[in-house]
Amino acid sequence: MKLLWLAICNIEDKRARAREKERGKPANERKAAPRLVEGQVTTNWKKALAQLALVYPDRIEPHL
């Protein structure tokens, strides 16, 4: 879980830097990706968690 969260934070940091570079430009000229976590809906989380539980049962199952 921690690794997933850290990966998401890393991706969001990169996206935030890209958005910051484009601040002040008209909306139709911006190319940076939107926020990954805040305000977004996470889909297929149960499927991902099930796959992680198969690969890492000793790490995931105690937390289910």
PyMOL commands that set and color helices and strands:
alter all, ss='L'
color gray80, all
select helices_A, chain A and resi 2-21+27-29+45-55+57-63
alter helices_A, ss='H'
color red, helices_A
deselect
rebuild
show_as cartoon
